[in-house]
């Protein structure tokens, strides 16, 4: 059953409220911006077509996360033999060097670990909610989180010297860009 137009939030409002959540999960699953944009577009097309009625904000969040995972899985089945494009940041978002390295290392993990880590830490879902969303037992989610954290730690330890170098390079590059572009806000570096 659909609500009357004057009682439901506008489509644009829902899209604006859910866009970051959908895009970030799609990006975590697909590993590249272009595929994540395709998945995000498909999720919102499904929303517009079905116009589901949500019981509450948690129900709305769960619906968007579930549809995003389904659309991502559909994309994987269609593109299973296509080589992926390199990682790129979402337009307009400047991440810290530490975030860049973490994102790079996270994307090396198997998808099942990336997904549970993303849902638990980035979407702030409880283990019970992650289990429901993925159709898994709580014990399976706990195990995937434990194994995912262990793999992440091992990858970060392998990268230890490399990571420090990457962070320093990135900081130097940003300082150089700031110096060459000049500051227009009247602030000075301290």
N, C-alpha and C positions, 0 to 999 in steps of 0.2 A: 504494500500500500504506500502511495506517495503522499507527501504532505502538500498542502496548498502553498502556492508560491509566496504569499505574504508571511508564512511561518518558517520557511526554511532559509538557511543562509544562502546567499548568492553563490553561484558556481565559482565565480572569480575569488570570493573570499575563502572558500574551502580550498581551492587550488593554492592560493597564497599561503594559507596556514599549513598545508601538507607538503608543499613542493620540496622543501629542504629534506624532510624526512624520507620522502620517496626517492629523491635523487641520490642521497647519500647511501641508502641501502642498495639501490640499483648499481651505483658506482662500486660499492664494496663487493658486489657479486660479479659484475661484468669486467672489472678492472680497467675500463677505459671510458672516457667522457662521452664519446659518440654513442656507444651502445647504451650507456646509462641514460642519455637523453632520449633515445628511442624507447627504452623501457618506461621512462617517466611519462612520455607522451601517450603510450599505450594505456598506462594505468589511468590517466585522467580521461582518456577517451572512454574507457570502461565505466568510469564514474559518471560521466555525462550521459552515457547510454542507459545505464541502469538506475541512476539516481536513488541509491539505497537510502533507507531511513535508519539512522543510527540511534541506539538507545541512549548512548552517552559518549563523552569524549574518548574513553578507553575503547569502546566498540568501534568508533570511527578510526582511531589509530590502528587497531588490530586489522581492520578491513584493508586499509591502505598498505600496511606491511605485508599482509597475506597476498594481496593482488600483485604487489611489487615482486614478491618472491616467485609467484606463478609466472608472471610475465618474463622475469629473468630466466627462469627455467625453460620457457618456450623459446626464448632467444638462443639459449645454449643448444637446444636440440636442432634448431635451424642452422646455426653457424658452427656446429661442432668441429668442422674441418677447416674453418677459415682462421687464418692467423690474425691475432689481435693487434691493434695499434698500441703504441706506447702510452703510458700513463700521462695524463695532463690534468692540471688543476681546473676546477670550475671557473669560468670567466668571472672576474671581479673579486675573487677570493684569494688573498695572499696568505699563505700558510707559513708557519715558522719553519726553520730548517729541521728542527726536531720532528715536527709533524710530517714533513716531507719524507724523512728517513723512516719513520714509523709506518707511514702509508706504504712506502716501497716494500718494506719487510713484510707487512701484513699481507700484501698482495701475492707474496710468494707462498703463503700458507695454502693448504688445500681448502677448497670452497666451504666444506662443512664446518671447518674451524673458523674461517673468516666470518661466516654467517652468524654463528652463535656468539662470537666475540663482538661483532657489530651490534647485534640485537641487545646483548646484555650490557655492554659498556657505552655504546653511542646512543642507543635508544632507551637506555636505562630500564629495560624490562627485567622483571624478576625471573628466576629460573623456571618457575611454574608457568609463567606467561610465554616464555620462549618455547617450552615444551609443547604447550597447546598450539602455538602458532606453527610450529614445525611438525606437529603430529608425532612427537617423540615422547619417551618416558623421561621424567625428571632426571633419573639416574644417567640416562644417555646424554642429556644436555650437560650435566655436571662433568661427566667424563670428557666430553668434547671441549668444554671450557678448560679443564685441567690440562688436557693434551695440547690444546691450542696455545695456552699460556706458556707451556713448556717449550713448544716449538718456537714460539715468538722469542722467548728468552734465549734459546740456543742460537737463533738467527741473529739476534742483536749482539750476542757475545762474539759470534764470528765476525761481525761487522765492526767491532769495537773501535779499532784504529781507523778503519775506513769511515765510520760514522763521525768520529771527531773531526777528521779531515774535511768531510762533506759539510759539516756544520760551520767550520771555520771558513771554508770557501764561500758558502752561501752568505754568511755575515759580511765578509769582505766585499763580495759582489754588491750587496745592498748598500753598504757604506759608500762604495765607489759611485753607484748610481745616484745616491742622495747628493753626493758632492758635485757630480757633473750636472745634475738637473737643477740644483739650487733649491733652497727652501723658500716657499712662497707664503708660508703661514706665519712668518715672523718669529718663529721659535728657534732657539739655538740648541744644539746638542750639548749635553752636559756630560 
